[in-house]
Amino acid sequence: MQGRKCTAHPTVRINVVLSEAKWVEPDPIDSSITDENLVTGAVWLGHPDFIFQLMALLAVRVSF
């Protein structure tokens, strides 16, 4: 994780910092962060944003 920007649940912030990643405060708590090919999120309420960012990263398009 060295040098990568990421977020997670605030209770595991120390693990992110110890892995030498750049901590991004999840504000609001349900937000997700994309850094190159890494998508991270903090809580399950952020799944829609996480999936949206992951699909954009993978260039996935959904049509009905």
MODELLER restraints for C-alpha pairs under 7 A, 6 or more apart:
rsr = mdl.restraints
at = mdl.atoms
rsr.add(forms.Gaussian(group=physical.xy_distance, feature=features.Distance(at['CA:1:A'], at['CA:19:A']), mean=5.79, stdev=0.5))
rsr.add(forms.Gaussian(group=physical.xy_distance, feature=features.Distance(at['CA:1:A'], at['CA:20:A']), mean=6.25, stdev=0.5))
rsr.add(forms.Gaussian(group=physical.xy_distance, feature=features.Distance(at['CA:1:A'], at['CA:21:A']), mean=5.10, stdev=0.5))
rsr.add(forms.Gaussian(group=physical.xy_distance, feature=features.Distance(at['CA:2:A'], at['CA:19:A']), mean=6.21, stdev=0.5))
rsr.add(forms.Gaussian(group=physical.xy_distance, feature=features.Distance(at['CA:2:A'], at['CA:20:A']), mean=4.57, stdev=0.5))
rsr.add(forms.Gaussian(group=physical.xy_distance, feature=features.Distance(at['CA:2:A'], at['CA:21:A']), mean=4.83, stdev=0.5))
rsr.add(forms.Gaussian(group=physical.xy_distance, feature=features.Distance(at['CA:3:A'], at['CA:20:A']), mean=6.15, stdev=0.5))
rsr.add(forms.Gaussian(group=physical.xy_distance, feature=features.Distance(at['CA:3:A'], at['CA:21:A']), mean=4.86, stdev=0.5))
rsr.add(forms.Gaussian(group=physical.xy_distance, feature=features.Distance(at['CA:3:A'], at['CA:22:A']), mean=5.98, stdev=0.5))
rsr.add(forms.Gaussian(group=physical.xy_distance, feature=features.Distance(at['CA:4:A'], at['CA:21:A']), mean=4.95, stdev=0.5))
rsr.add(forms.Gaussian(group=physical.xy_distance, feature=features.Distance(at['CA:4:A'], at['CA:22:A']), mean=5.78, stdev=0.5))
rsr.add(forms.Gaussian(group=physical.xy_distance, feature=features.Distance(at['CA:4:A'], at['CA:35:A']), mean=6.64, stdev=0.5))
rsr.add(forms.Gaussian(group=physical.xy_distance, feature=features.Distance(at['CA:5:A'], at['CA:21:A']), mean=5.93, stdev=0.5))
rsr.add(forms.Gaussian(group=physical.xy_distance, feature=features.Distance(at['CA:5:A'], at['CA:22:A']), mean=4.59, stdev=0.5))
rsr.add(forms.Gaussian(group=physical.xy_distance, feature=features.Distance(at['CA:5:A'], at['CA:23:A']), mean=6.09, stdev=0.5))
rsr.add(forms.Gaussian(group=physical.xy_distance, feature=features.Distance(at['CA:5:A'], at['CA:24:A']), mean=6.49, stdev=0.5))
rsr.add(forms.Gaussian(group=physical.xy_distance, feature=features.Distance(at['CA:5:A'], at['CA:35:A']), mean=5.85, stdev=0.5))
rsr.add(forms.Gaussian(group=physical.xy_distance, feature=features.Distance(at['CA:6:A'], at['CA:21:A']), mean=6.88, stdev=0.5))
rsr.add(forms.Gaussian(group=physical.xy_distance, feature=features.Distance(at['CA:6:A'], at['CA:22:A']), mean=6.33, stdev=0.5))
rsr.add(forms.Gaussian(group=physical.xy_distance, feature=features.Distance(at['CA:6:A'], at['CA:23:A']), mean=5.65, stdev=0.5))
rsr.add(forms.Gaussian(group=physical.xy_distance, feature=features.Distance(at['CA:6:A'], at['CA:24:A']), mean=5.71, stdev=0.5))
rsr.add(forms.Gaussian(group=physical.xy_distance, feature=features.Distance(at['CA:6:A'], at['CA:33:A']), mean=6.01, stdev=0.5))
rsr.add(forms.Gaussian(group=physical.xy_distance, feature=features.Distance(at['CA:6:A'], at['CA:40:A']), mean=5.78, stdev=0.5))
rsr.add(forms.Gaussian(group=physical.xy_distance, feature=features.Distance(at['CA:7:A'], at['CA:23:A']), mean=5.89, stdev=0.5))
rsr.add(forms.Gaussian(group=physical.xy_distance, feature=features.Distance(at['CA:7:A'], at['CA:24:A']), mean=5.10, stdev=0.5))
rsr.add(forms.Gaussian(group=physical.xy_distance, feature=features.Distance(at['CA:7:A'], at['CA:25:A']), mean=6.36, stdev=0.5))
rsr.add(forms.Gaussian(group=physical.xy_distance, feature=features.Distance(at['CA:7:A'], at['CA:26:A']), mean=6.16, stdev=0.5))
rsr.add(forms.Gaussian(group=physical.xy_distance, feature=features.Distance(at['CA:7:A'], at['CA:33:A']), mean=6.48, stdev=0.5))
rsr.add(forms.Gaussian(group=physical.xy_distance, feature=features.Distance(at['CA:7:A'], at['CA:40:A']), mean=5.74, stdev=0.5))
rsr.add(forms.Gaussian(group=physical.xy_distance, feature=features.Distance(at['CA:7:A'], at['CA:41:A']), mean=5.75, stdev=0.5))
rsr.add(forms.Gaussian(group=physical.xy_distance, feature=features.Distance(at['CA:7:A'], at['CA:42:A']), mean=6.08, stdev=0.5))
rsr.add(forms.Gaussian(group=physical.xy_distance, feature=features.Distance(at['CA:8:A'], at['CA:40:A']), mean=6.70, stdev=0.5))
rsr.add(forms.Gaussian(group=physical.xy_distance, feature=features.Distance(at['CA:8:A'], at['CA:41:A']), mean=5.46, stdev=0.5))
rsr.add(forms.Gaussian(group=physical.xy_distance, feature=features.Distance(at['CA:8:A'], at['CA:42:A']), mean=3.99, stdev=0.5))
rsr.add(forms.Gaussian(group=physical.xy_distance, feature=features.Distance(at['CA:9:A'], at['CA:42:A']), mean=4.29, stdev=0.5))
rsr.add(forms.Gaussian(group=physical.xy_distance, feature=features.Distance(at['CA:9:A'], at['CA:43:A']), mean=6.19, stdev=0.5))
rsr.add(forms.Gaussian(group=physical.xy_distance, feature=features.Distance(at['CA:16:A'], at['CA:23:A']), mean=6.54, stdev=0.5))
rsr.add(forms.Gaussian(group=physical.xy_distance, feature=features.Distance(at['CA:17:A'], at['CA:23:A']), mean=6.39, stdev=0.5))
rsr.add(forms.Gaussian(group=physical.xy_distance, feature=features.Distance(at['CA:26:A'], at['CA:42:A']), mean=6.57, stdev=0.5))
rsr.add(forms.Gaussian(group=physical.xy_distance, feature=features.Distance(at['CA:29:A'], at['CA:42:A']), mean=6.42, stdev=0.5))
rsr.add(forms.Gaussian(group=physical.xy_distance, feature=features.Distance(at['CA:29:A'], at['CA:43:A']), mean=6.90, stdev=0.5))
rsr.add(forms.Gaussian(group=physical.xy_distance, feature=features.Distance(at['CA:30:A'], at['CA:42:A']), mean=6.37, stdev=0.5))
rsr.add(forms.Gaussian(group=physical.xy_distance, feature=features.Distance(at['CA:30:A'], at['CA:43:A']), mean=5.90, stdev=0.5))
rsr.add(forms.Gaussian(group=physical.xy_distance, feature=features.Distance(at['CA:30:A'], at['CA:45:A']), mean=5.42, stdev=0.5))
rsr.add(forms.Gaussian(group=physical.xy_distance, feature=features.Distance(at['CA:30:A'], at['CA:46:A']), mean=4.03, stdev=0.5))
rsr.add(forms.Gaussian(group=physical.xy_distance, feature=features.Distance(at['CA:31:A'], at['CA:41:A']), mean=6.34, stdev=0.5))
rsr.add(forms.Gaussian(group=physical.xy_distance, feature=features.Distance(at['CA:31:A'], at['CA:46:A']), mean=5.62, stdev=0.5))
rsr.add(forms.Gaussian(group=physical.xy_distance, feature=features.Distance(at['CA:31:A'], at['CA:49:A']), mean=6.51, stdev=0.5))
rsr.add(forms.Gaussian(group=physical.xy_distance, feature=features.Distance(at['CA:32:A'], at['CA:39:A']), mean=6.91, stdev=0.5))
rsr.add(forms.Gaussian(group=physical.xy_distance, feature=features.Distance(at['CA:32:A'], at['CA:40:A']), mean=5.59, stdev=0.5))
rsr.add(forms.Gaussian(group=physical.xy_distance, feature=features.Distance(at['CA:32:A'], at['CA:41:A']), mean=4.34, stdev=0.5))
rsr.add(forms.Gaussian(group=physical.xy_distance, feature=features.Distance(at['CA:32:A'], at['CA:42:A']), mean=6.99, stdev=0.5))
rsr.add(forms.Gaussian(group=physical.xy_distance, feature=features.Distance(at['CA:32:A'], at['CA:46:A']), mean=6.66, stdev=0.5))
rsr.add(forms.Gaussian(group=physical.xy_distance, feature=features.Distance(at['CA:32:A'], at['CA:49:A']), mean=6.17, stdev=0.5))
rsr.add(forms.Gaussian(group=physical.xy_distance, feature=features.Distance(at['CA:32:A'], at['CA:50:A']), mean=5.47, stdev=0.5))
rsr.add(forms.Gaussian(group=physical.xy_distance, feature=features.Distance(at['CA:33:A'], at['CA:39:A']), mean=5.68, stdev=0.5))
rsr.add(forms.Gaussian(group=physical.xy_distance, feature=features.Distance(at['CA:33:A'], at['CA:40:A']), mean=5.36, stdev=0.5))
rsr.add(forms.Gaussian(group=physical.xy_distance, feature=features.Distance(at['CA:33:A'], at['CA:41:A']), mean=6.40, stdev=0.5))
rsr.add(forms.Gaussian(group=physical.xy_distance, feature=features.Distance(at['CA:34:A'], at['CA:40:A']), mean=6.58, stdev=0.5))
rsr.add(forms.Gaussian(group=physical.xy_distance, feature=features.Distance(at['CA:37:A'], at['CA:57:A']), mean=6.95, stdev=0.5))
rsr.add(forms.Gaussian(group=physical.xy_distance, feature=features.Distance(at['CA:39:A'], at['CA:50:A']), mean=6.93, stdev=0.5))
rsr.add(forms.Gaussian(group=physical.xy_distance, feature=features.Distance(at['CA:39:A'], at['CA:54:A']), mean=6.43, stdev=0.5))
rsr.add(forms.Gaussian(group=physical.xy_distance, feature=features.Distance(at['CA:41:A'], at['CA:50:A']), mean=6.39, stdev=0.5))
